[in-house]
Amino acid sequence: QAVWLALLQNYPLYIRSVPTENELKFHYTVHTSLDVVDEKISAMGKALVDQRELYLGLLYPTEDYKVYGYVTNSKVKFVMVVDSSNTALRDNEIRSMFRKLHNSYTDIMCNPFYNPGDRIHSRAFDTMVNSMMMQVC
């Protein structure tokens, strides 16, 4: 089973894949999903600003994968691609994983040595992402 995660702010901030083969295919899937993320954000419009829930849900399914999205108040987009055959994952579990990612991302942003917009290089973040991905696989 495959899991792929990307944090994007019009360019990649963090990318992780388990397993690492077919990464180019995942890049394409994530970049095409950004259009869907933008559509959902514009459709929600001002309601998104008023909401505390930033989970966008299932962006679109393909034959092999399901693509989920989440956006922060600062417009950082989290995109997760999971294997379609993984029927054990429920929507509330995906939502919980995105919240966990968002909390860890917030911790990184609070680090005075991190320059906003730089790629994320954090052992704590990597450990959290790896443990989360192992749960999914």
C-alpha positions in Angstrom: 0.0 0.0 0.0 1.2 3.5 -0.8 0.9 6.8 1.1 2.1 10.1 -0.1 2.1 13.4 1.7 2.9 16.9 0.5 2.8 20.3 2.2 2.6 23.0 -0.4 2.6 26.8 -0.5 2.6 27.1 -4.3 5.8 25.1 -4.1 6.7 22.0 -2.0 7.6 22.6 1.6 7.7 18.9 2.6 7.3 15.7 0.6 7.2 12.1 2.0 6.4 8.9 0.2 6.1 5.3 1.5 7.3 3.4 -0.6 9.5 5.6 -2.6 8.9 4.2 -6.1 6.5 5.9 -8.5 7.2 9.3 -6.9 6.8 11.1 -10.3 3.3 9.7 -10.6 2.5 11.0 -7.1 3.9 14.5 -8.0 1.6 14.6 -10.9 -1.4 13.5 -8.8 -0.7 16.1 -6.1 -0.2 18.9 -8.6 -3.5 18.1 -10.4 -5.2 18.0 -7.0 -4.1 21.6 -6.3 -6.7 22.7 -8.8 -9.4 20.9 -6.9 -8.1 22.4 -3.6 -8.3 25.9 -5.2 -11.8 25.2 -6.5 -13.0 24.1 -3.1 -11.4 27.1 -1.3 -13.0 29.5 -3.7 -16.4 27.7 -3.5 -16.3 28.1 0.3 -15.2 31.7 0.0 -15.7 33.7 3.1 -17.2 30.7 4.9 -13.8 29.1 5.1 -12.4 32.1 7.0 -15.2 31.8 9.5 -14.8 28.1 10.0 -12.3 26.4 12.3 -12.5 23.2 10.2 -10.1 23.4 7.4 -10.4 19.8 6.2 -11.4 19.6 2.6 -12.2 15.9 2.5 -11.8 13.7 -0.5 -10.6 15.8 -3.4 -11.0 13.1 -5.9 -10.7 9.3 -6.2 -8.8 7.6 -9.0 -8.7 3.9 -9.8 -5.6 3.3 -7.7 -5.6 6.2 -5.2 -7.7 8.5 -3.1 -6.6 12.1 -2.7 -7.5 14.1 0.4 -6.8 17.8 1.2 -6.5 20.2 4.0 -5.7 23.9 4.0 -4.4 26.1 6.8 -5.5 29.7 7.6 -2.2 30.8 6.0 -3.1 28.9 2.8 -0.6 26.1 3.2 -2.1 23.1 1.5 -1.7 19.5 2.8 -2.3 16.8 0.3 -2.4 13.1 1.2 -2.6 10.3 -1.4 -3.6 6.9 -0.1 -4.1 3.6 -1.8 -7.8 3.0 -2.9 -7.6 -0.6 -1.6 -7.1 0.7 2.0 -10.7 0.5 3.1 -9.7 0.6 6.8 -9.2 4.4 6.7 -12.3 6.4 7.5 -12.9 10.0 6.9 -12.6 10.9 10.6 -9.2 9.2 10.8 -7.9 11.1 7.8 -9.2 14.3 9.4 -7.4 13.4 12.7 -4.2 12.8 10.8 -4.4 16.2 9.1 -5.0 17.9 12.5 -1.9 16.1 13.9 0.1 17.3 10.8 -1.2 20.8 11.3 -0.2 20.9 14.9 3.3 19.6 14.1 3.6 22.2 11.3 2.6 24.9 13.8 5.4 23.7 16.1 7.8 24.1 13.2 6.6 27.6 12.4 7.1 28.6 16.1 10.8 27.6 15.9 12.8 30.8 15.8 15.4 29.2 13.6 12.9 28.2 10.8 12.5 30.7 8.0 8.9 30.6 6.7 8.8 29.4 3.2 11.9 27.2 3.5 11.7 23.4 3.0 10.9 21.6 6.3 13.9 19.8 7.7 12.9 18.6 11.2 13.6 15.3 12.8 10.6 15.6 15.1 8.3 16.3 12.1 9.8 13.4 10.2 9.3 11.0 13.1 5.7 12.1 13.5 5.0 11.7 9.7 6.7 8.3 9.6 4.7 7.0 12.5 1.5 8.3 11.0 2.3 6.7 7.6 3.1 3.4 9.2 -0.3 3.4 10.8 -1.9 3.9 7.4 0.2 1.2 5.6 
